[in-house]
Amino acid sequence: MAAHSMKPLAGALALTFLATLAGGSLLSLVVEAFRGSTEGFAAFDSYLWRIARFTILQALLSMVLSVGFAIPLARALHAQQNFAGRAMILRLFALPLALPALVAVLGITSIYGRNGLIAAIFSWLGLDNVPDIYGLTGILVAHVFFNLPLATRLLLSSLDSIPEDYWKLSSQLGMGNWTQFKLIEWPVILRNISGVAGLIFMLCITSFTVVLTLGGGPRATTLEVAIYQSLHFDFDIARAVSLTLLQLCLTVAILSLLSLAGRPTEEGFSIRTTTRRFDASSSASRAWNTSVILIGFLFIALPISGTVLSGLSADLVRLMSEATVWRAIVTSLVLASLAATLSLAVSLSLVVAREFSATKRRYAKAGIFERSLDLGASLIMVVPPIIIGAGWFILSRHFVDPFSLAPFMVIFVNAAMAVPFTFRILRPSWDTAASRHNQLCAQLGITGWNRMKIIDWPVLTRPLGIAFAFAMALSLGDLGTIALFGNDSVLTLPYLLLQRMGSYRTDDAAGLALILAALCLILMVIADRGANRLIRRDSNNNG
């Protein structure tokens, strides 16, 4: 009985941690808003509403561009299933998900910046009107770079779900390209496009690093960047509270709309199709599809190549000999590993408690506690990290120096940020293992630590490793929390990279970006290979 009572207790403690982290931040903002005067409400001026409008505008444009380009690209990849290098392109499209935003920004500026590849081509052609990457243009380019591959893979997944019989019938009836799109592909895309578009809109409206580095000034500032500027540079608490409350209201409203829009399919990370095309495409159609694929490939590949080439051209030997760089690397790895460990502990507690509650109720309706466990796993989506950081920064200044809390806030916020992902990695393995072993363990009297050591741990070893690598990669590349609380005594790689960029030491920044990208990619490769092995193992067991 003691072992059974520990499972709900562990879940309750995990919920308490998440609720305290988010709730304490929100309580701080509410108290500060009503503290002594109407100064907080007076901060709701025309400047704030202009920032809110720009936040929505850039997210809306980013969403339209990403999804608008993803539809023809997904169609082309689905139609050209024998395209040379297709599997490699789909693997390449997974890289933006693993790259820290700061690294990708440097890659984008190496191609589209004033001293980048495009500018060099314009200069060679004798043209002076070099495009400006900073401002709204740069924000849109960076957001499309991150979200076009995601939208393409998700929409390609929906196209892969079309039954083969549809394509057989299409071939027999001699349907043209437009008729196939209208009658076969568009209905499937339409079912998923709202979820895909909503997901991308949410990612763009909470974007911080991209806007901070490419915004280019007050005319291209979002709410999250304005919160950072109000606290870090102006120390205008009233305006920071107003901005944070408005950001929270905006986030809640968008998530409410997303819940009505539905979720995109999650098979978009497969590199193999599940259907076979029987239609014979024309030469013009193949040429169009090939052109679309090549344009999409170059758009993603060029910034990644620019990151690598710029990093290799930096003085890496000198950088790696600097004590500051090594201190930033060690600090980043230590904080990221601690955040990943805490994220796993919280996620596993939620998973175990949820499965225990679901098994205990059997066929009854889920209770408040079980529903709270599911909600807790997604709490960070409702209260973004920048809001949590801002709330605790404002609260802690009444008691201690906020910057002294930097390591703790980085660990806590990054751990919570990874919970939605680690929870979804661990839950299927735990639920499957529990359904197989619960009855047998009860009959044999295997409980507590003995069950964990003999039964559960061998099953959880690989999923825990995958979740740890994924959570550590997310934490390693995060800039939001350390940008608020960071200082010279707590120096992470992203923070050091931002400092070098701010002081125009672009070569050093490029070298640091390559180091940071390499660390994150190694972790993501470990997670990806582990996930593939887990999928193969499960399929073999089911077979």
N, C-alpha and C positions, 0 to 999 in steps of 0.2 A: 504493500500500500504506500510505503514511503516513497518508493521509486515512482509510482504513478502520480503522487501528489507533487513531485518535483517538476513534472512536465508543464502543468498549468502555471506553476510558480515561475519557471524559466520564461515562459511566454509573457507573463504579467510583468516581469522585470524588464524584458526587452521592450514591451509597450511603454513602460514607465520611462525608459531612457529616451525613446523617440518622442513621446509626448512632452517630456520635460524640455528636450532640445528645441522642439518647435513651439510648444506652448509658452515656455519661458520667454522666447523671442517675441511672440505675439503680445504677451502680457506687458512686456517692457514697452512695446510700441504704443499700446493703448494707454498705459499710464502716462507715458511721455506726452502723448497727444493732448491729454486733459490736465497736464501739470500746471496748475496755477493761473493759466491765462489762455487766451484764444490764439496764441502765437502760432501753434501748430496748424490751426485751420486757416489762418491768414496766409500760410505758405502755399495754399492752393491758388496760385495766381496763373496768369496767362502763360508764363514760362513753363510751368509744370504741365499744363494741358498741351502745350506745343510739343513737349518731350513725349507725352503719352501718345499724341497723334503720330509722331514719327516712329515710335516703337511699334505701333500697329501697322503703319504704312510699310516699313522695311520688312516686317514679318510677312505681310500679305504679298508683297512683290516677290520676296524670296520663295514663298510657297508656290505662287503662280509659275514662276520661272522654273523651279525645280521639277514640279509635277508636269508642267507643259513640255519640257524637254525630255522628261523620263518616259512619257507615253510613246513617242516614236522610237526612242532608244530601246525600250523593253520590247516593242513589236519587232524591231529589226533583229534583236538578239534571239527572239523566239522563232522568227521566220528562218534565220540563217543558223540552223543548229549545227551545220557542218563547217561553219566559218572558222578558218585557221586562227588559233589563239583564243577562241571563245572562252574556254575554261580559264585561261590566264587573265583575260579581261575581267571576268567575274571575280576572280581572286583579287585583282587590282582594286576593284570597286569596294572591297572590304577594308582596304588600308585607311581611307579617310576616317572610318569609325575608330581606328586605333591611334591615329595621330593626334597629339595634343593640339588645341586650336592655335596656340602661339607658334608652334612649329609650322603648321599649315600656312599661317599668315606670312611667315618669312618665305616659304616656297612660292606663294602667290605673288609677293612683291618682287621676287627674283625673276618672274616671268612678265608681269604686267606693270611693275613699278617704273619709276623714271629712269632708273639705271638697269632695267631688266631686259629680257630678250626681245619683247615687242618694241621697246624704245630703240634698241640697237638696230632692229630691222627697219624701223621708220627712218632712223638716221642714215642708214645705208642707202635707202631709197630717196633720200633728200627731202623727207617730210619733217616738218617741225611740230605739227600738232600731235604731240605724244599724249595719249589718254592718261588722265589723272586717276590713280587707283584709290585715292583717299576720299572719304565721304560716302555718300549713298552707293556710288558705283562699286567701290571696294567691298563694302558690306555685302552687297548682292552677289558679287563674284565669289566671295568666300563662302557665303551660305549655300550657294548653288554647288560649289565644290564639295561641301560636306554632305548635302542632302540629295543631290542628283543620284549618286550611287545607291543611297538607301531607298529612294523612291523607285528607281529602276529595278532593283532586286525584289522589292515587294510586289510591284506590278508584274514583273516577270513570273513571280510565283503564282499570281492569279491567272496568268495566261497558261501556265503549265498545268493548271487544274482543268482546262478544257478537255472534255473527252475526245479520244481519237476518232470516234464515229462522226463527230462534227466535221472534222477535216476530210474524212472519207467522203461524206455527203457533199461537202463543198467542192471537192475535186470532181465528183461525178456530175454535179450541176454546172461546172465550169464557172464558178463565181470569180469575179474580178477582185482586185485588191481592196477597193473601196467597199464593195458588197460584203466581203469577209469581215472587214473592220466594223461595219455598221450592224451586221446580223450576228456575228460570232464573238468578236473580241470586245467591242464596246460594252455590251451588257455585263460581261465579267469584270471589266475594268471599272465600270460604274458602281458595282457593288462594293469595291474596295477603295475607290478613289477618295471618298470622304474621310475614311480612316487614315489613309496615307497623308492626305493634305492637312488634316487636323494635327497629326503627329508632327509634321514638319513645321507647321505654324507655331506649335507650342515650343519646339526646339529653338526657333528663331526669335520668338518673343522673349525668351529667357537667355538669349545669347549675351555673353559678357565680354569675353576676351576679344572676339572678332571686332565688336564695336569699339572697345577701348583702344585697340591698336590701329584700326582702319577708319574710325569715325571721322577723324580729321578736325574736330572742333565742336563748338556748341550747336552748330546747325545739324549735326549728325550724331546726336546723343540719345541713347535709350534710357529708360527708367533705371535699369540696373547700373549702368555706368554713371548716371547722375547721382545715385545713392552712394557709390564709391567716392565720387568727387566731393560730395557734400560732407562726408565723414573724414576722408583722408587729406583733403586740401583745405576746404573752407571751414570745417568743423561746425557746420550749420545744422544743429540737431533738429530744429523745427522743420527745416526743408527735408532732411533725411527721413524723418518720420512720415511726412506727407507723401514723399515719393514711395516709401516702402509700403504704406497702406494702400496706395493706388496700385502698385505692382501686385500686391496680394489680391486685391479685388479683381484685377484683370486676370490673374492666373486662375482664380476660382471660377470666374465666368467662362473662361476658355475651356477649362477641364469639364465643366458642366455641359458645354456644347459638344465636347469630344465624346462624352458618355452617350449622347444621343446619336452621334455620327457613326459609332461603331468602331471596331478595331481592324486594322489591316491583317491579312494572313501573315503567319510567322514562318512560312517555309521559304522565304525569300533568300535565305542564306545558303541554300543548296546550290551546287554548281552543276547539277545534272537536271535535265528536263524529265518530265514524267509523261509527256505525250510525244507522239510522232506525227510530223506533218506529211500529208499525202499530196498536197497541192503543188503544182509545178509553177513556180514564180517566173515572171517574164524577165528578160535581160534588164529592162528599165527598173523593175522592182528590185532586182538584186543589186543593181548599181546604187539605187537610192539607199537601200539597207546598209550596204557596205560603207557608203559615205557617212551615214548617221553614226554607225558604230565607230568609225575612225575618228570622227569629230569628238564623240563622247570619250573615246580612249585618250585622245590628245589633251582634252580639257582636264582630265584627272591626272594623267601621267606627267604632264609638263611641270606642274608645281611640285609633285613628289620628286621628280628628277632634279628640279631646281634646288630643292632642299638638300639633296644628297651632294650635288656638285658644289653648291655654295659652302656647305659644311666641309667638304674635302679640300676646298681651296683656302680655308682658314688655317691658321697656324695651330693645328691640333696639338702638336708637341708642346708648344709653349702653354697652351690652355691647360693641358693635362698636368703640367708642372706647377700650376698655381695652387696654392693652399686653399684659396677662396673657392675655386671650382670643386676641389675634392671635398671641402666642407659642405658645399651645396649638394653634391652627389650623395654623400653619406647621410646628411639631414633628410633629403628627399626619400631615400630608400628606407631609413628608419621610420619616418613618419608614415610613409605609404604602407609599410609592412604592419605597423601597429594599427592603422586605420583598416586595413584589409582583415586583420585578425579580429578586431572588434566587430566589423561588418559581418563576418562569418558567425561569430558568437550570437549576435542579435538575430541574424537570419535563421540560423539553426534552431534557436529557441522558439522563434515564431512558427517555424515549420513543424517542429515536434509537438508544440502545444496545439497547433491547429489540427494536426492529424489525430491527436489524442481526443480532442473535443469532438471531431467528426465521427470517430469510431465509437465513442461512448454514446452519442445520441442516435446512432444507427440511421433510421429512416426519418427521424423527426426533423423539423425545420431548424436551420442553424440559429444558434442563440447569439446574444449580443457579444459575448466574449469571442466567439469564433469569427464573427463578422469584423470585430475590432482588430483581430490578428491580421486579416486580409487588408484592412484599411491601413494598419500601421506599416505594412510592407510598402505601401505606396504613398505614405505621408509626405515624403520628400518631393513628390510631384506636385502636391498641393501647396507646400511651403518651400519654395526654391532655396538653395544654399545661400544666395546673396541676402535673402530676407532673414534667414536664421543668423547669419553673420552680423548683419546690421543691428538686429534686435539685441543680441548679446553684447555687441560693442557698446551700444547706448546704455544698456543696463550695467555692465561691468565698470563703466567709468565712474560710477558713484561709490565704488568700493575699492578698486585697484586700478593700476595702470592697464588699460585694455591690451596694450602691446605685449605685456608680460604673459598673456594668456594664449599667445600665438600657437605654440605647439599643441596645446589641448584642443583649441578650436579647430585647428587643421585636422587633427585625428578624429574628433567627434563629428564634424560636419562631413568630412570625406567618407567616414564610415557610414553615416546615414545616407549619403548620396549614392553609395553602392548597394544599399540594401534591396531596392527594387530588382536589381539584376541578380544578386547572389541568392535572394529568396527564390527566384524563378529557376535558377540553376539547381538548387538543392531540393526543392519541393518534389519534383517528379521522382527522383531517385529514392527519397525517403518514403513517399507515399507508396511506391511500388514495393519496396522492401518490406514495409510494415504490413501491407496486405498479404504478402507471402508468408511472413514469419510470425505474425502476432499470435495466431492460434497455436502454432507449434510451440512457441516459447511459453505460452500460458500452460500448455499441457505438461511441458518438461520443467516448469518452474524456473525458467531462466529470466531473471529480472535485473534491473539496476546496472551496475558496472560490468557484471559478467555478460549481460546481453550486449552492452555497448562494445566490449572487447571482442566477443566471439562472433556476434551476428551483425551488428550495425556498422562497426568501424570498417571492416573489409568492403562493405557496399558503398560507404560514404567516402572512402579515401580519394578516389578519382574525382567525383564531383566537388569535394572540398578543395582539391588542388586547382581545379578549373576556376572555381569561384574566387579563390584566393588570388590567382594570377590576374583575373579580370578586374577584381576590386583594387588590386595594387596598381595596375596600369591606369585605371581611372583616377586614383588618388595622386599618382606620380605626375600626371600632366595637368592637374587642376591649378588654376590661378586665382579663382574667385575669392576663397577664404584667406589665402596668404596675402592677397593684394590689400585686404582690409587690415589684417593683424600683423602683416610682415614687417620685419625690421632687420637691421644688420646682424643682430644676435641670433635670429632664426632665419636662415637663408636657404631657400630651396632652389632647385634648378630653374623652375619657371619664373620665380621672383628675380633671380640673378639674370636670367635671359631678358626679362622686362627692363631691368636696370641698364643692361648693356645697350639695348635698343634705344632707351631714353637718352643715353649719353652719346648716341650716334656711333657706337663701336660696332658697326654692322658685321665686320668679319668675325669678331668674337661671338656676336649673337648667332651667326650662322653656324659656327662650330658648336656652341652650346645646344643649338636646336638639333643638330645631328646626333649629339650624345643623348639628349632627351628622347628623341625619336627612336634611337636604337634600343634604349632601355624599355620603352613602352611596347615596341614591336616584338621584342623578345618575349615579353610577358604575354602579349596577345597571341603569338604563335604557339606558345605553350598551352594557352587556354583553348585555342582552336583545334590543335591536334588532340588534346585531351577530350574535347567534346566529340570529335569525329570517332575516336576510339570507343567512347561511351555509347555513341549511337550504333556503331557496328556491333558492340557487345550485346546491347539490348535487342537488336534485330536478330542476332544469332540465337539468343535465348528464346525469343518469341517464335523463331522458326523451328 
